[in-house]
Amino acid sequence: MEEKNAGAAPSNFIHGIIERDIEQGLYGSKVHTRFPPEPNGYLHIGHAKSICLNFTTALKYKGLCNLRFDDTNPEKENAEYTESIMEDVKWLGFAWGERLFYTSDYFEKLYGYAETLIRKGLAYVDDQSGEEIKKNRGTLTEAGKDSPFRNRSADENIQLFHEMRDGKYPDGAKVLRAKIDMSHSNITMRDPALYRIKRASHHRTGDKWRIYPMYDFAHCLSDSIEGITHSICTLEFENNRPLYDWILSSLEILMPPKQIEFARLNITHTVLSKRKLLRLVKENHVSGWDDPRMPTLSGLRRRGYTPESIRDFCERIGVAKTNSTIDIALLEHCVREDLNRRARRVMAVLEPLKVVIENYPGGKNEEIEAVNNPDDERAGTRKVPFSKEIYIERSDFMEDPPKKFFRLGPGREVRLKHAYYVKCESFTKDASGKITEIRCSYDPATRGGDSPDGRKVKGTLQWVPAAHAAPLEIRLYDHLFASPEPESGDDDFVSKLNPDSLKIITGAVGEPCLAGAEPGETFQFLRTGYFCADKDSRPGKTVFNRTAALRDSWAKISNTK
């Protein structure tokens, strides 16, 4: 597992390649990149790395970056995914201007390119079934076998290809293949498929097409059509680079794009396969693509992650040539650092215990001034109501506290954040022995949290005014997978789901300002963690998702190196 030091300078070998190309005047010293997602699912944190790399590279070299949807597989794609992808890219802070494209825009051109290959004797229509093609492709140690239909004439192949387009044949009856080399050491180059028959309605072109180009054929040509200079993709496409280059060379494309592969992102306690994420959604292991436990950008956004924290994470991990796994603690560290700068500090109590301040006047109500964020002078202050009855966290009181317990206990004095010193005078229990109420006295001279006589207390507690408490539902999220490597071993990855990945607390309360929190608004609950208001909030109860705990495990990891 690779664990980069949070302060180490990130690496980016791709920028070195581009800078050499610029020095040599390649592509007229211009840089034009693209982010080309397939709209068959929601984007995840791995895609964020690619988005940031492509857009920031273009910005760095004063170039352009397109957003292109590689929509060549209509059975798995739809407009919902397209809209979510655009929303995620915008949310991360990137703009494509007028450079929004779809591979489906080029279907007619791609069909023409395929005809050109056929006329040049570099493509043919194969009648073999998919199983036969796979069987005859060979292995790493054995050459493949030529198709019995490989030597059809160009005219016959053109005719058959036209008939495929016209819908004369059923799905799977024929396929257009490149004519390369069935004994090639790279199995990808053994006459790969270029077009297949697929009677599926496309979310943009409807039922116009009955054949669709394969990804490898469409991708390189779409890059060329758009004038892409550097086609940046992940390592799984390294084996396909010879085919990328062969197609462009065979069609005599001038100044073909340069494909450069980088290591995809892998994170502990996470799966980053859209197919596997879709399974989690369909089998109801999560509530949807935007479940806050999901590594999707919509899930992270709903959980309270900021675009700045994700861009920071992508910058810190750098760009490498070899695959590795990043500890999820680094991602959590990045959002914690960002929220520490921007989140308002407020008080909330997850398990309330009532406190009655006996010597506080019964009819008195006052407002306590509280700083919103000590790290941000522009955040200002707010007023918190204070009166005779308040709530504190149940864990902040012990009937028989140990020596190093610095919170409230019989005869002990503590500070209420922003307010007064209070001292426990007595408490009551119910029939089961559970403490139900604490009776305290307060020192009116300690308003604001300091004592004029110089006495000190070691404990400071958050509190919530009982009369003005906002009812809260708190959702505590943990890793979706208990195993740090859910895809390792022979077991199904679903078997490694964490049964305790979500805990819901329904009886929590918070400051009155939390009742009006807008979905997506983030706060630091003092001594508890960072929380984000959820879209499930309703009148009378605001729902909060825990974004991150206060403890920074990445800092601990990086300091032990």
TISE-892230 format. One line per field, with one value per residue (C-alpha): residue number from 1; residue in three letters; x, y, z. Coordinates in Angstrom, 2 decimals. Layout:
BEGIN
seq: c(NUM  ...) .
type: c(ALA  ...) .
u: c(X  ...) .
v: c(Y  ...) .
w: c(Z  ...) .
This chain:
BEGIN
seq: c(1  2  3  4  5  6  7  8  9  10  11  12  13  14  15  16  17  18  19  20  21  22  23  24  25  26  27  28  29  30  31  32  33  34  35  36  37  38  39  40  41  42  43  44  45  46  47  48  49  50  51  52  53  54  55  56  57  58  59  60  61  62  63  64  65  66  67  68  69  70  71  72  73  74  75  76  77  78  79  80  81  82  83  84  85  86  87  88  89  90  91  92  93  94  95  96  97  98  99  100  101  102  103  104  105  106  107  108  109  110  111  112  113  114  115  116  117  118  119  120  121  122  123  124  125  126  127  128  129  130  131  132  133  134  135  136  137  138  139  140  141  142  143  144  145  146  147  148  149  150  151  152  153  154  155  156  157  158  159  160  161  162  163  164  165  166  167  168  169  170  171  172  173  174  175  176  177  178  179  180  181  182  183  184  185  186  187  188  189  190  191  192  193  194  195  196  197  198  199  200  201  202  203  204  205  206  207  208  209  210  211  212  213  214  215  216  217  218  219  220  221  222  223  224  225  226  227  228  229  230  231  232  233  234  235  236  237  238  239  240  241  242  243  244  245  246  247  248  249  250  251  252  253  254  255  256  257  258  259  260  261  262  263  264  265  266  267  268  269  270  271  272  273  274  275  276  277  278  279  280  281  282  283  284  285  286  287  288  289  290  291  292  293  294  295  296  297  298  299  300  301  302  303  304  305  306  307  308  309  310  311  312  313  314  315  316  317  318  319  320  321  322  323  324  325  326  327  328  329  330  331  332  333  334  335  336  337  338  339  340  341  342  343  344  345  346  347  348  349  350  351  352  353  354  355  356  357  358  359  360  361  362  363  364  365  366  367  368  369  370  371  372  373  374  375  376  377  378  379  380  381  382  383  384  385  386  387  388  389  390  391  392  393  394  395  396  397  398  399  400  401  402  403  404  405  406  407  408  409  410  411  412  413  414  415  416  417  418  419  420  421  422  423  424  425  426  427  428  429  430  431  432  433  434  435  436  437  438  439  440  441  442  443  444  445  446  447  448  449  450  451  452  453  454  455  456  457  458  459  460  461  462  463  464  465  466  467  468  469  470  471  472  473  474  475  476  477  478  479  480  481  482  483  484  485  486  487  488  489  490  491  492  493  494  495  496  497  498  499  500  501  502  503  504  505  506  507  508  509  510  511  512  513  514  515  516  517  518  519  520  521  522  523  524  525  526  527  528  529  530  531  532  533  534  535  536  537  538  539  540  541  542  543  544  545  546  547  548  549  550  551  552  553  554  555  556  557  558  559  560  561) .
type: c(MET  GLU  GLU  LYS  ASN  ALA  GLY  ALA  ALA  PRO  SER  ASN  PHE  ILE  HIS  GLY  ILE  ILE  GLU  ARG  ASP  ILE  GLU  GLN  GLY  LEU  TYR  GLY  SER  LYS  VAL  HIS  THR  ARG  PHE  PRO  PRO  GLU  PRO  ASN  GLY  TYR  LEU  HIS  ILE  GLY  HIS  ALA  LYS  SER  ILE  CYS  LEU  ASN  PHE  THR  THR  ALA  LEU  LYS  TYR  LYS  GLY  LEU  CYS  ASN  LEU  ARG  PHE  ASP  ASP  THR  ASN  PRO  GLU  LYS  GLU  ASN  ALA  GLU  TYR  THR  GLU  SER  ILE  MET  GLU  ASP  VAL  LYS  TRP  LEU  GLY  PHE  ALA  TRP  GLY  GLU  ARG  LEU  PHE  TYR  THR  SER  ASP  TYR  PHE  GLU  LYS  LEU  TYR  GLY  TYR  ALA  GLU  THR  LEU  ILE  ARG  LYS  GLY  LEU  ALA  TYR  VAL  ASP  ASP  GLN  SER  GLY  GLU  GLU  ILE  LYS  LYS  ASN  ARG  GLY  THR  LEU  THR  GLU  ALA  GLY  LYS  ASP  SER  PRO  PHE  ARG  ASN  ARG  SER  ALA  ASP  GLU  ASN  ILE  GLN  LEU  PHE  HIS  GLU  MET  ARG  ASP  GLY  LYS  TYR  PRO  ASP  GLY  ALA  LYS  VAL  LEU  ARG  ALA  LYS  ILE  ASP  MET  SER  HIS  SER  ASN  ILE  THR  MET  ARG  ASP  PRO  ALA  LEU  TYR  ARG  ILE  LYS  ARG  ALA  SER  HIS  HIS  ARG  THR  GLY  ASP  LYS  TRP  ARG  ILE  TYR  PRO  MET  TYR  ASP  PHE  ALA  HIS  CYS  LEU  SER  ASP  SER  ILE  GLU  GLY  ILE  THR  HIS  SER  ILE  CYS  THR  LEU  GLU  PHE  GLU  ASN  ASN  ARG  PRO  LEU  TYR  ASP  TRP  ILE  LEU  SER  SER  LEU  GLU  ILE  LEU  MET  PRO  PRO  LYS  GLN  ILE  GLU  PHE  ALA  ARG  LEU  ASN  ILE  THR  HIS  THR  VAL  LEU  SER  LYS  ARG  LYS  LEU  LEU  ARG  LEU  VAL  LYS  GLU  ASN  HIS  VAL  SER  GLY  TRP  ASP  ASP  PRO  ARG  MET  PRO  THR  LEU  SER  GLY  LEU  ARG  ARG  ARG  GLY  TYR  THR  PRO  GLU  SER  ILE  ARG  ASP  PHE  CYS  GLU  ARG  ILE  GLY  VAL  ALA  LYS  THR  ASN  SER  THR  ILE  ASP  ILE  ALA  LEU  LEU  GLU  HIS  CYS  VAL  ARG  GLU  ASP  LEU  ASN  ARG  ARG  ALA  ARG  ARG  VAL  MET  ALA  VAL  LEU  GLU  PRO  LEU  LYS  VAL  VAL  ILE  GLU  ASN  TYR  PRO  GLY  GLY  LYS  ASN  GLU  GLU  ILE  GLU  ALA  VAL  ASN  ASN  PRO  ASP  ASP  GLU  ARG  ALA  GLY  THR  ARG  LYS  VAL  PRO  PHE  SER  LYS  GLU  ILE  TYR  ILE  GLU  ARG  SER  ASP  PHE  MET  GLU  ASP  PRO  PRO  LYS  LYS  PHE  PHE  ARG  LEU  GLY  PRO  GLY  ARG  GLU  VAL  ARG  LEU  LYS  HIS  ALA  TYR  TYR  VAL  LYS  CYS  GLU  SER  PHE  THR  LYS  ASP  ALA  SER  GLY  LYS  ILE  THR  GLU  ILE  ARG  CYS  SER  TYR  ASP  PRO  ALA  THR  ARG  GLY  GLY  ASP  SER  PRO  ASP  GLY  ARG  LYS  VAL  LYS  GLY  THR  LEU  GLN  TRP  VAL  PRO  ALA  ALA  HIS  ALA  ALA  PRO  LEU  GLU  ILE  ARG  LEU  TYR  ASP  HIS  LEU  PHE  ALA  SER  PRO  GLU  PRO  GLU  SER  GLY  ASP  ASP  ASP  PHE  VAL  SER  LYS  LEU  ASN  PRO  ASP  SER  LEU  LYS  ILE  ILE  THR  GLY  ALA  VAL  GLY  GLU  PRO  CYS  LEU  ALA  GLY  ALA  GLU  PRO  GLY  GLU  THR  PHE  GLN  PHE  LEU  ARG  THR  GLY  TYR  PHE  CYS  ALA  ASP  LYS  ASP  SER  ARG  PRO  GLY  LYS  THR  VAL  PHE  ASN  ARG  THR  ALA  ALA  LEU  ARG  ASP  SER  TRP  ALA  LYS  ILE  SER  ASN  THR  LYS) .
u: c(0.00  1.30  0.87  2.16  3.29  0.73  3.49  5.44  5.58  3.24  4.66  3.29  5.27  2.58  3.46  7.07  5.98  3.80  6.57  8.95  6.28  5.83  9.60  9.73  6.79  4.63  0.96  2.06  3.00  -0.70  -2.31  -5.85  -7.15  -10.53  -12.45  -14.41  -16.74  -19.17  -22.65  -23.36  -23.19  -22.36  -18.82  -16.70  -13.56  -11.40  -12.98  -12.21  -8.51  -8.97  -11.17  -8.64  -5.72  -7.26  -8.72  -5.80  -3.30  -5.13  -5.22  -1.53  -0.47  -3.11  -4.88  -8.39  -10.23  -13.36  -16.09  -17.08  -19.54  -18.40  -21.96  -21.49  -23.27  -26.97  -28.16  -26.29  -26.41  -29.06  -29.66  -29.75  -26.11  -25.21  -26.81  -25.18  -21.74  -22.09  -23.24  -20.23  -17.69  -19.18  -19.25  -15.52  -14.99  -14.29  -15.93  -15.88  -17.46  -18.83  -16.72  -19.41  -19.41  -20.87  -19.38  -22.91  -22.42  -19.80  -21.67  -21.97  -18.28  -17.25  -19.31  -17.48  -14.10  -15.11  -15.99  -12.58  -10.85  -12.95  -12.05  -8.37  -8.64  -8.09  -11.51  -13.95  -17.36  -17.15  -20.07  -18.57  -20.41  -18.94  -17.93  -16.18  -14.30  -13.15  -12.11  -10.13  -8.37  -5.70  -3.82  -0.72  1.34  -0.66  -1.45  -5.05  -6.73  -7.86  -11.60  -12.96  -14.53  -11.31  -10.58  -13.90  -13.58  -13.91  -17.10  -18.70  -17.71  -19.13  -22.40  -22.63  -21.74  -24.52  -26.95  -25.83  -26.66  -30.02  -31.02  -31.05  -29.34  -30.11  -27.89  -24.71  -25.08  -22.16  -19.42  -17.01  -13.40  -10.10  -7.75  -4.45  -2.60  -4.04  -0.57  0.22  1.87  -0.71  -4.05  -5.84  -4.38  -5.77  -8.46  -10.44  -14.12  -14.90  -18.71  -21.43  -25.13  -27.21  -30.91  -31.07  -32.60  -30.00  -30.87  -29.80  -30.15  -33.21  -33.65  -31.68  -28.76  -28.80  -25.03  -22.75  -18.97  -16.79  -15.14  -11.58  -12.62  -14.74  -12.46  -9.31  -11.25  -13.32  -10.04  -8.79  -12.01  -11.85  -8.18  -7.07  -3.30  -2.81  -5.26  -4.76  -6.23  -5.69  -3.31  -5.91  -5.80  -2.03  -2.52  -4.92  -2.55  -1.18  -4.75  -5.37  -2.30  -3.06  -6.53  -5.30  -2.31  -4.40  -6.75  -3.74  -4.73  -2.25  -0.87  -2.67  -3.25  -0.69  -2.17  -0.56  -1.52  -1.41  -2.21  -5.84  -6.85  -7.39  -8.45  -8.68  -12.14  -13.55  -14.48  -14.19  -15.84  -19.04  -20.28  -19.79  -21.21  -24.27  -24.67  -24.62  -27.40  -29.54  -29.26  -30.16  -26.95  -27.01  -29.87  -28.73  -25.84  -25.69  -25.67  -23.08  -21.18  -20.63  -17.36  -19.40  -18.96  -22.68  -22.33  -19.29  -21.04  -24.09  -21.83  -20.31  -17.09  -16.13  -14.80  -11.72  -10.95  -11.27  -9.08  -6.54  -6.61  -6.07  -3.16  -1.51  -1.57  0.13  0.20  2.18  2.88  2.24  -0.93  -1.01  -3.55  -4.02  -5.17  -8.66  -7.37  -5.66  -8.97  -10.53  -7.56  -8.10  -11.78  -11.04  -8.40  -10.72  -13.73  -11.58  -11.04  -14.60  -17.13  -19.03  -18.53  -21.82  -22.98  -24.99  -25.72  -26.16  -27.41  -29.01  -28.96  -31.01  -29.32  -31.28  -29.30  -30.95  -29.72  -30.37  -33.48  -36.48  -37.85  -34.54  -33.44  -30.23  -28.18  -24.61  -22.27  -20.39  -17.60  -18.54  -15.02  -11.87  -9.83  -11.93  -12.38  -15.00  -17.26  -18.37  -20.41  -23.89  -26.24  -27.12  -30.10  -29.32  -31.76  -32.33  -32.53  -30.00  -28.85  -25.36  -23.93  -24.76  -21.16  -20.01  -21.34  -20.26  -21.65  -18.31  -15.71  -12.13  -9.21  -8.54  -12.17  -12.26  -15.93  -18.94  -19.46  -20.83  -19.25  -17.24  -17.13  -16.81  -17.08  -20.05  -18.67  -19.15  -21.26  -20.63  -18.97  -21.43  -21.05  -22.96  -24.97  -27.13  -28.70  -31.71  -32.22  -35.16  -36.23  -33.67  -30.81  -30.40  -29.52  -32.36  -31.45  -28.54  -28.95  -26.22  -25.37  -23.69  -21.33  -22.75  -19.30  -17.92  -20.00  -18.00  -16.14  -13.53  -13.41  -12.45  -10.93  -8.46  -9.73  -9.38  -11.42  -10.14  -13.37  -15.31  -18.65  -20.90  -24.53  -27.88  -30.66  -33.59  -36.30  -34.83  -33.25  -33.48  -34.46  -31.84  -31.42  -27.76  -26.38  -22.96  -21.16  -18.21  -16.35  -18.72  -16.41  -14.93  -11.97  -9.33  -9.08  -12.64  -11.68  -8.87  -9.21  -11.84  -14.79  -17.46  -16.77  -20.34  -19.53  -17.04  -19.57  -19.38  -22.61  -21.94  -21.36  -24.42  -25.75  -28.79  -29.36  -32.88  -32.96  -30.15  -30.58  -28.65  -28.50  -31.58  -29.58  -29.34  -33.10  -32.77  -29.71  -29.88  -29.00  -25.26  -24.46  -21.55  -20.76  -18.29  -20.19  -17.85  -15.93  -17.90  -16.99  -17.90  -21.50  -23.51  -27.24  -28.96  -31.70  -33.87  -34.41  -38.04  -40.01  -39.39  -36.25  -33.02  -30.98  -27.20  -24.61  -21.26  -18.65  -15.61  -14.65  -12.39  -9.55  -7.15  -5.87  -3.83  -1.76  -0.98  -0.07  2.17  3.96  5.03  6.98) .
v: c(0.00  3.43  6.14  9.49  12.00  14.79  17.37  15.71  17.37  15.51  13.88  14.33  12.66  13.61  17.29  16.39  14.70  17.66  20.16  18.24  18.23  21.99  22.56  20.51  22.41  19.28  20.11  23.70  23.79  23.63  21.48  20.17  17.51  15.95  14.18  11.39  9.53  6.87  7.88  4.48  5.45  8.23  9.58  8.51  9.77  7.93  9.98  13.12  12.37  12.22  15.33  17.33  16.03  16.84  20.23  21.51  20.35  22.39  25.39  25.09  25.18  27.71  25.08  23.67  20.74  19.15  17.27  14.38  11.60  8.30  7.12  4.04  1.50  2.48  -0.43  0.89  4.64  7.27  11.00  10.78  9.76  12.48  15.19  13.89  13.90  17.49  18.50  16.78  18.38  21.83  21.16  20.35  23.83  23.15  24.55  23.25  26.34  25.43  22.26  19.75  16.80  13.34  10.43  9.94  13.27  11.50  8.28  9.16  10.10  6.95  4.87  6.55  5.80  2.15  2.04  3.51  0.70  -1.86  -0.38  -0.41  -4.11  -3.39  -4.47  -7.26  -8.56  -11.76  -14.19  -16.12  -16.08  -14.32  -17.65  -18.71  -15.45  -15.77  -19.40  -18.62  -15.57  -17.79  -17.34  -15.60  -18.57  -19.66  -17.67  -17.15  -18.61  -16.61  -16.30  -18.24  -14.93  -12.91  -12.82  -11.56  -8.92  -5.24  -4.99  -7.92  -6.47  -3.06  -4.68  -6.70  -3.65  -1.66  -4.50  -4.55  -0.85  -1.39  -3.95  -7.01  -9.22  -10.00  -9.02  -11.07  -12.42  -10.42  -8.10  -5.79  -6.59  -4.89  -6.95  -6.81  -9.96  -13.07  -14.05  -10.68  -10.92  -8.41  -10.24  -6.89  -6.62  -9.96  -8.59  -6.69  -5.86  -2.38  -2.53  -4.80  -5.16  -3.87  -3.16  -0.77  2.68  5.36  8.14  10.76  9.20  7.08  4.11  5.58  3.17  -0.60  -0.89  0.84  1.37  -0.34  1.90  1.40  2.40  5.39  6.76  7.44  8.88  11.12  12.41  13.11  14.81  17.17  18.02  16.47  16.58  14.45  11.63  10.97  7.70  5.09  2.13  -0.45  1.15  0.75  -2.58  -0.90  1.89  -0.05  -0.36  3.35  4.18  1.55  2.91  6.50  5.47  3.23  6.14  8.40  10.85  13.71  14.71  11.93  12.46  11.00  8.52  8.67  6.27  6.95  4.86  4.79  5.66  2.90  3.68  1.45  0.35  1.24  -0.21  2.05  -0.03  1.41  -2.12  -2.97  0.34  -0.27  -3.65  -2.03  0.29  -2.35  -4.82  -2.04  -2.31  1.50  3.98  5.13  6.53  9.52  7.48  9.27  5.99  5.72  6.97  8.74  12.48  12.90  10.73  12.63  15.93  14.82  13.70  17.18  16.90  20.13  20.40  22.10  19.11  16.66  18.77  19.00  15.21  14.69  17.11  15.46  11.92  13.02  11.18  7.95  5.22  2.27  1.32  1.71  2.07  5.26  5.11  6.59  8.49  10.94  11.78  12.30  14.46  16.73  17.38  17.84  20.47  22.31  22.26  23.40  26.62  27.18  25.36  27.28  25.96  25.17  23.09  19.90  17.09  13.61  11.97  14.72  14.80  17.57  20.06  22.41  25.41  25.90  29.41  30.81  33.06  31.15  33.87  35.04  34.57  35.95  35.64  34.42  35.61  32.80  32.93  31.15  30.19  31.29  30.57  32.88  36.47  37.05  34.37  36.73  35.74  34.51  34.70  31.54  31.64  30.71  30.03  27.85  24.48  23.15  19.84  18.41  15.21  12.20  10.97  14.28  13.24  10.35  9.49  8.12  9.64  8.34  10.59  11.82  12.42  16.21  16.65  16.86  14.77  15.24  18.35  19.05  22.34  22.76  25.52  25.73  26.83  30.60  30.79  30.13  27.87  25.35  22.95  19.70  19.80  16.69  14.34  12.06  8.55  6.57  3.14  1.41  3.47  5.65  9.27  11.50  14.97  16.93  19.86  22.48  25.93  28.58  31.45  34.60  36.24  33.76  34.88  34.35  31.41  32.93  33.40  36.84  35.23  33.27  29.78  27.30  24.35  21.60  20.66  22.64  21.21  21.93  22.53  23.29  25.51  23.22  25.73  26.48  23.15  22.15  18.46  16.64  13.28  12.34  9.82  8.53  7.02  4.67  2.88  1.07  -1.95  -3.42  -4.81  -2.31  -4.39  -5.45  -6.80  -9.05  -12.81  -15.17  -13.87  -11.75  -8.08  -7.68  -10.13  -7.57  -4.80  -3.17  -3.92  -0.87  1.60  3.62  4.43  6.70  8.81  10.21  12.05  14.55  18.29  21.34  25.10  26.81  27.97  24.34  24.16  26.32  24.65  24.29  20.92  20.91  23.42  22.20  22.73  21.59  20.24  21.10  18.11  15.79  16.18  17.80  17.47  18.38  19.08  16.44  16.72  14.38  17.18  18.01  20.52  19.77  17.69  18.56  15.59  15.78  13.46  13.14  14.14  13.34  12.86  15.42  12.96  13.00  9.47  10.51  12.91  10.00  7.75  10.31  11.23  7.63  7.41) .
w: c(0.00  -0.92  1.68  0.53  3.12  3.22  2.88  0.07  -3.36  -5.73  -8.83  -12.36  -15.14  -17.68  -17.38  -18.15  -21.40  -22.36  -21.65  -23.94  -26.65  -26.28  -26.50  -29.70  -31.19  -31.41  -32.12  -32.66  -28.95  -28.09  -25.40  -25.77  -23.37  -22.68  -19.95  -21.72  -19.31  -20.43  -19.13  -17.59  -13.91  -11.49  -11.20  -8.22  -6.50  -9.06  -11.84  -9.83  -10.28  -14.05  -14.12  -12.13  -14.19  -17.57  -16.69  -14.61  -17.25  -19.86  -17.53  -16.68  -20.32  -21.41  -23.43  -23.71  -22.15  -23.60  -21.84  -24.09  -23.41  -24.94  -25.44  -27.63  -25.42  -25.38  -23.24  -20.18  -20.75  -20.09  -19.71  -15.90  -15.84  -18.33  -16.19  -13.00  -14.65  -15.80  -12.32  -10.72  -13.07  -12.41  -8.67  -8.71  -10.14  -13.82  -16.95  -20.51  -22.09  -25.52  -25.67  -24.75  -27.14  -27.56  -29.47  -30.85  -32.64  -34.74  -35.57  -39.27  -39.49  -37.65  -40.06  -42.93  -41.34  -41.02  -44.71  -45.52  -43.63  -45.48  -48.88  -47.90  -47.06  -43.35  -42.03  -42.77  -41.72  -39.69  -39.40  -36.48  -33.19  -30.21  -28.69  -31.88  -32.14  -28.54  -29.03  -32.19  -30.73  -29.14  -25.88  -24.61  -25.79  -28.85  -31.96  -33.00  -36.06  -39.05  -39.48  -42.46  -43.54  -43.28  -47.01  -48.27  -50.94  -50.11  -52.17  -50.33  -46.94  -47.90  -48.92  -45.70  -43.59  -45.27  -44.55  -40.91  -40.69  -42.38  -39.76  -42.02  -39.42  -35.77  -32.87  -32.77  -36.32  -37.69  -36.50  -38.27  -37.35  -38.02  -40.21  -38.37  -37.27  -35.62  -34.39  -32.81  -29.38  -28.07  -28.11  -28.43  -31.94  -33.14  -35.40  -32.75  -33.27  -34.58  -34.89  -33.52  -34.25  -31.34  -31.64  -28.71  -28.49  -27.83  -25.39  -27.96  -31.41  -30.70  -33.07  -35.97  -35.56  -35.43  -35.24  -32.77  -32.81  -30.23  -27.65  -28.97  -32.49  -31.47  -28.78  -30.77  -33.70  -31.41  -29.97  -33.49  -34.62  -31.64  -32.13  -28.86  -28.45  -25.35  -24.67  -20.96  -19.69  -17.00  -17.12  -18.15  -21.61  -21.99  -23.74  -26.18  -27.16  -30.20  -31.49  -30.83  -32.93  -35.62  -36.32  -36.65  -38.75  -41.03  -41.70  -42.33  -39.61  -39.55  -36.12  -34.22  -30.49  -28.11  -25.61  -22.16  -19.38  -15.65  -12.59  -11.60  -8.06  -5.52  -1.95  1.11  2.34  -1.08  -4.47  -7.52  -10.19  -11.64  -12.20  -8.54  -7.34  -9.51  -7.86  -4.40  -5.54  -7.24  -4.35  -1.85  0.14  -0.02  -0.46  -3.90  -5.93  -3.56  -0.35  1.83  2.24  -1.51  -3.08  -5.78  -6.04  -5.36  -2.25  -1.02  -1.69  0.28  3.11  3.31  1.33  -0.38  -3.95  -2.54  -0.32  -3.22  -5.50  -2.68  -2.30  -6.02  -5.97  -2.97  -4.37  -7.58  -10.91  -11.13  -13.68  -11.36  -9.53  -5.77  -2.99  -0.99  2.63  2.91  5.95  3.57  1.91  5.34  6.34  3.33  4.08  7.77  6.97  4.62  6.93  9.84  7.90  6.72  8.95  11.66  15.20  16.88  19.84  19.57  21.99  20.56  23.77  25.85  29.64  31.27  33.59  35.85  37.15  40.53  41.35  37.87  37.90  36.60  34.34  33.03  29.43  28.02  24.87  24.94  22.21  20.48  17.89  14.66  13.64  15.49  12.33  10.17  11.33  8.63  10.13  12.90  15.93  16.80  19.79  21.72  24.16  27.76  30.58  33.63  31.83  29.35  27.89  28.04  26.57  28.74  28.50  30.07  33.50  35.71  39.11  40.29  37.94  37.78  38.58  35.02  34.13  33.80  33.06  35.34  38.48  42.00  43.51  40.36  38.50  34.73  32.15  29.80  26.41  25.90  29.11  32.84  35.34  36.76  39.67  40.18  43.41  42.97  40.45  40.12  38.75  37.47  38.72  36.50  37.91  34.84  35.59  34.40  35.61  37.09  39.46  39.32  40.60  38.47  39.15  37.49  37.67  35.13  32.15  28.99  30.46  32.79  36.55  37.95  41.04  38.90  39.65  36.82  35.64  33.36  31.64  29.02  27.87  24.93  25.84  24.23  25.67  26.52  25.64  22.22  21.32  17.66  17.22  15.17  13.51  13.35  10.88  11.84  8.86  8.92  6.13  3.78  3.83  6.99  5.03  3.83  0.65  -0.19  -3.63  -2.41  -1.95  -3.31  -1.29  -2.96  -2.19  -0.90  1.92  3.22  3.74  7.16  9.08  11.25  8.41  9.47  12.92  13.26  16.38  16.55  19.90  19.40  19.88  18.78  18.93  17.46  14.41  13.25  12.72  9.63  8.14  4.36  2.75  2.10  4.86  6.98  10.67  13.25  16.23  19.08  20.43  18.15  14.49  11.18  10.01  6.93  6.71  4.59  1.97  4.10  6.63  7.30  9.39  13.04  12.52  10.74  9.52  9.70  8.16  9.87  7.34  9.47  13.08  14.74  15.24  12.29  11.76  8.70  10.80  13.10  10.15  8.46  11.69  12.26  9.00) .
